[in-house]
Amino acid sequence: MNKDVKPIRKAVFPVAGLGTRFLPATKAMPKEMLPIVDKPILQYAVEEAKKAGIEHFVFVTGRGKAVIEDHFDMAFELEKTLEERGKTDVLERIRSELPEPGQISYTRQQYPLGLGHAVWCAREIIGNEPFALLLPDMLVKSDPPCLKTMMNSYSETGGNIISVEECAPEETTKYGIVAIEQTGKDAMKVKDMVEKPAPGSAPSNFYINGRYILQPEIFDLLAEKQTGAGNEIQITDAMLRLMQKQDFHAVTFNGKTYDCGSRLGFLEANLAFALDDAEIAPNIRAMLDSLEDDTIDSPRHAAAS
């Protein structure tokens, strides 16, 4: 590791969103707590960060998000009941997944002023340190974990790191897209970033998949509260300005991102993770085959008609 590179100890998780695309399911439940198989979306992001060596988890919450705090806390009544019923395997799993005492901090984003504003709300907890930023909606299934791959790259390059993934050219209008310059076998320097470019104008088909390593100077730029798209404080705008002073590198990873902020992405993630579970995968495959056979437009129905 480059001795001049400061270690990444803290990670920020913006979880203050209203989840309007999942109403009415998210009327009383935070979207970050919707389950992917048997774990909340947010827990996957926390586990990814933990495997990458993160020591302190910072949640930027909003009203109605108290259940997130409860999830990452001990549940005395539940644990006692599991113990009395001899369900030690479940009990051990619940306990093993909890961060250590003092590893979690919470702060509030009182107003929905954009992702950049949410990150800025964590400034006092992060302090003058580089940090990781993970968007829980963007669920990454990868081996090794996406953030771990970024950490390995950061240890060599320092600066700011963005995880990117290729998408179909017609989908570039949905994401933040980067213009990159290949500087080595695996190294790509970011030259520009465009948020949801107009059709046909994207500088590449590499999109930002919700994983970042950022230097603390980003907070000074966010503090100016300059608004961009949607009249919100955008993290992309602040990164573009920081890019004028510091290097940004793009890193690819071995895996796939599921946009759980959309209903289709959420359902796709559930299927992908379920098919990766040896206990239920055979039944899931049988269920999918059955659904396909029972579809009106399936070959079986076509032959029968």
C-alpha positions in Angstrom: 0.0 0.0 0.0 1.1 3.5 -0.8 2.3 4.9 2.6 1.0 8.4 1.7 -2.6 7.1 1.2 -4.9 7.6 4.2 -6.9 4.5 5.1 -10.6 4.3 4.6 -12.3 3.6 8.0 -15.8 5.1 7.6 -18.6 4.6 5.2 -21.7 6.7 4.6 -25.1 5.2 3.8 -27.8 7.7 2.7 -31.1 6.2 3.8 -33.4 9.2 4.1 -35.3 8.7 0.8 -39.1 8.4 0.8 -39.3 5.3 -1.5 -42.2 6.7 -3.5 -41.7 4.2 -6.3 -42.7 1.4 -3.8 -45.8 2.9 -2.3 -47.9 1.8 -0.6 -45.3 -0.8 0.7 -43.0 2.0 1.9 -45.7 4.0 3.6 -44.7 2.7 7.0 -41.5 0.7 6.1 -38.3 2.3 4.8 -37.5 1.1 1.3 -34.0 0.2 2.6 -35.6 -2.5 4.8 -37.5 -4.2 2.0 -36.2 -7.8 1.9 -34.0 -9.5 -0.7 -34.8 -13.1 0.1 -34.3 -12.9 3.9 -32.2 -9.8 4.5 -33.0 -6.1 4.1 -31.5 -4.3 1.2 -29.5 -2.1 3.5 -27.9 -5.1 5.3 -26.2 -6.3 2.1 -24.5 -2.9 1.7 -23.4 -2.9 5.3 -22.0 -6.4 4.9 -20.2 -5.4 1.7 -18.6 -2.5 3.6 -17.6 -4.7 6.5 -15.9 -7.2 4.2 -14.0 -4.3 2.7 -12.6 -3.3 6.1 -14.9 -0.5 7.1 -14.9 0.1 10.8 -17.6 2.8 11.3 -21.0 2.9 9.6 -22.7 6.2 9.2 -26.4 6.3 8.4 -28.0 9.5 7.1 -31.6 9.0 8.0 -34.9 10.9 7.9 -38.3 10.8 9.6 -39.9 7.3 9.9 -36.6 5.5 9.7 -36.3 4.4 13.4 -36.7 0.8 12.3 -33.3 0.9 10.8 -31.8 1.7 14.2 -33.8 -1.2 15.7 -32.5 -3.6 13.0 -28.9 -2.9 13.9 -29.5 -3.3 17.6 -30.0 -6.3 19.8 -33.6 -7.5 20.2 -33.7 -8.9 23.8 -37.2 -10.5 23.6 -36.6 -12.1 20.2 -33.1 -13.4 21.2 -34.5 -14.8 24.5 -37.3 -16.5 22.7 -35.0 -18.1 20.1 -32.7 -19.3 22.9 -35.6 -20.9 24.8 -36.8 -22.6 21.7 -33.4 -24.0 20.9 -33.0 -22.1 17.6 -29.4 -21.5 18.2 -28.4 -21.4 14.5 -30.8 -18.4 13.8 -29.7 -16.7 17.1 -26.1 -17.0 16.2 -26.7 -15.6 12.7 -28.6 -12.6 14.1 -25.9 -11.8 16.6 -23.0 -12.3 14.2 -24.4 -9.9 11.7 -24.6 -7.0 14.2 -21.8 -4.3 14.1 -19.8 -4.0 17.3 -21.0 -1.4 19.9 -19.9 2.1 18.9 -19.4 1.2 15.2 -22.7 2.9 14.1 -23.6 6.5 14.0 -26.9 8.1 12.9 -27.5 11.7 11.7 -30.7 13.3 10.2 -31.3 14.9 6.9 -34.2 17.1 7.8 -35.0 18.2 4.3 -34.9 16.2 1.0 -32.4 18.4 -0.8 -30.6 15.7 -2.7 -27.9 13.1 -2.4 -25.1 15.7 -2.1 -26.9 17.3 0.9 -27.4 13.9 2.5 -23.6 13.2 2.3 -22.9 16.7 3.6 -25.0 15.9 6.7 -22.4 13.3 7.7 -19.5 15.8 7.6 -19.1 16.1 11.4 -18.9 12.3 11.9 -16.6 11.7 9.0 -14.3 14.6 9.9 -11.1 15.2 7.8 -10.9 11.7 6.5 -11.4 10.0 3.2 -14.6 7.8 3.3 -16.6 5.4 1.3 -20.1 6.2 0.1 -22.6 3.3 -0.6 -26.0 3.8 -2.1 -28.0 0.9 -0.6 -30.6 1.0 -3.5 -27.8 -0.2 -5.8 -27.3 -3.8 -4.6 -24.1 -5.2 -5.9 -23.6 -9.0 -6.2 -19.9 -9.6 -6.7 -16.9 -11.7 -5.7 -14.8 -10.2 -4.3 -17.1 -7.5 -2.9 -17.2 -4.4 -5.1 -16.0 -2.0 -2.3 -13.1 -4.4 -1.6 -12.0 -4.1 -5.2 -12.2 -0.4 -4.9 -10.1 -0.4 -1.7 -7.4 -2.4 -3.4 -7.2 0.1 -6.2 -7.3 3.1 -3.8 -4.4 1.7 -1.8 -2.3 2.1 -5.0 -3.7 5.3 -6.5 -5.2 7.3 -3.6 -7.4 10.1 -4.6 -11.1 9.5 -5.4 -12.4 6.2 -6.8 -15.7 5.5 -8.6 -17.0 2.0 -9.2 -18.4 1.7 -12.8 -20.2 -0.9 -14.8 -21.1 -1.2 -18.4 -24.8 -0.8 -19.5 -26.6 -1.0 -22.8 -26.1 2.2 -24.8 -29.9 2.9 -24.7 -29.9 2.8 -20.9 -27.3 5.5 -20.4 -30.1 8.1 -20.0 -30.9 6.5 -16.6 -27.6 6.9 -14.9 -24.5 9.0 -14.2 -22.1 8.3 -17.0 -18.3 8.7 -17.0 -15.9 9.7 -19.7 -12.7 7.6 -19.1 -9.2 7.4 -20.3 -7.3 4.1 -20.1 -4.1 4.7 -18.2 -3.0 1.2 -17.5 -4.1 -2.5 -17.8 -6.7 -2.1 -15.1 -6.6 1.7 -14.4 -9.0 4.2 -15.9 -8.8 7.9 -15.2 -12.1 9.8 -15.1 -12.1 12.8 -17.4 -15.8 13.8 -17.1 -19.1 12.8 -15.6 -22.6 13.5 -17.0 -25.8 12.9 -15.0 -28.5 11.1 -17.1 -27.2 12.3 -20.5 -29.6 12.9 -23.4 -30.1 10.0 -25.8 -27.1 9.7 -28.1 -24.9 12.1 -26.2 -23.3 9.8 -23.5 -19.5 9.9 -23.5 -19.4 6.1 -22.8 -21.6 3.3 -21.6 -19.9 3.1 -18.2 -22.3 4.1 -15.5 -21.7 4.9 -11.8 -23.2 2.0 -9.8 -23.5 3.7 -6.4 -20.1 3.0 -4.9 -17.6 5.8 -4.2 -14.4 6.5 -2.3 -14.1 10.3 -1.7 -11.7 12.7 -0.1 -13.0 15.0 2.6 -12.6 18.1 0.5 -15.9 17.2 -1.1 -17.6 18.5 2.1 -16.3 22.0 1.4 -17.9 22.0 -2.0 -21.1 20.5 -0.8 -21.3 23.2 1.9 -21.7 25.8 -0.8 -25.1 24.2 -1.5 -25.1 24.8 -5.2 -28.1 23.1 -6.7 -28.3 21.2 -10.0 -30.7 18.8 -11.6 -34.1 18.7 -9.9 -33.1 21.9 -8.0 -31.2 19.5 -5.6 -27.6 19.4 -4.3 -26.1 16.8 -6.5 -23.0 14.7 -5.5 -22.0 14.5 -9.2 -21.8 18.3 -9.5 -19.5 18.4 -6.4 -17.3 15.6 -7.8 -16.9 17.4 -11.1 -15.6 20.5 -9.3 -13.4 18.4 -7.1 -12.0 16.7 -10.2 -10.4 20.1 -11.2 -8.1 19.7 -8.2 -7.9 15.9 -7.5 -7.7 12.8 -9.5 -10.7 10.5 -10.0 -10.2 6.9 -11.1 -12.8 4.4 -12.3 -12.8 0.8 -11.2 -14.7 -2.1 -12.7 -15.5 -5.3 -10.7 -16.5 -8.9 -11.1 -20.2 -8.9 -10.7 -23.5 -7.2 -11.4 -25.5 -4.3 -9.9 -29.3 -4.5 -9.3 -31.1 -1.2 -9.1 -33.4 -1.9 -6.2 -34.8 1.6 -6.4 -37.0 0.3 -9.2 -39.6 -2.5 -8.9 -38.1 -4.5 -11.8 -34.6 -4.3 -10.3 -35.9 -5.3 -6.9 -37.6 -8.4 -8.3 -34.6 -9.3 -10.4 -32.3 -9.0 -7.3 -34.6 -11.3 -5.3 -34.5 -13.9 -8.0 -30.7 -13.6 -8.5 -30.0 -14.0 -4.8 -32.6 -16.7 -4.3 -31.0 -18.8 -7.2 -27.7 -18.4 -5.4 -29.1 -20.0 -2.2 -28.5 -23.7 -2.4 -31.4 -24.5 0.0 -34.1 -22.9 -2.1 -32.6 -22.6 -5.6 -34.1 -25.9 -6.9 -37.6 -24.9 -5.8 -37.2 -21.4 -7.3 -36.2 -22.9 -10.7 -39.1 -25.3 -10.5 -41.4 -22.4 -9.7 -40.1 -20.3 -12.6 -40.6 -23.2 -15.0 -44.1 -23.6 -13.7 -44.9 -20.0 -14.2 -43.5 -20.0 -17.7 -45.6 -23.1 -18.6 -48.7 -21.5 -17.2 -48.3 -18.3 -19.1 -50.9 -17.9 -21.8 -48.3 -17.1 -24.5 -46.0 -20.0 -23.5 -45.2 -22.7 -26.2 -47.2 -25.3 -24.3 -50.4 -23.1 -24.5 -49.7 -22.3 -28.1 -49.4 -26.0 -29.0 -52.6 -26.8 -27.2 -54.5 -24.1 -29.1 
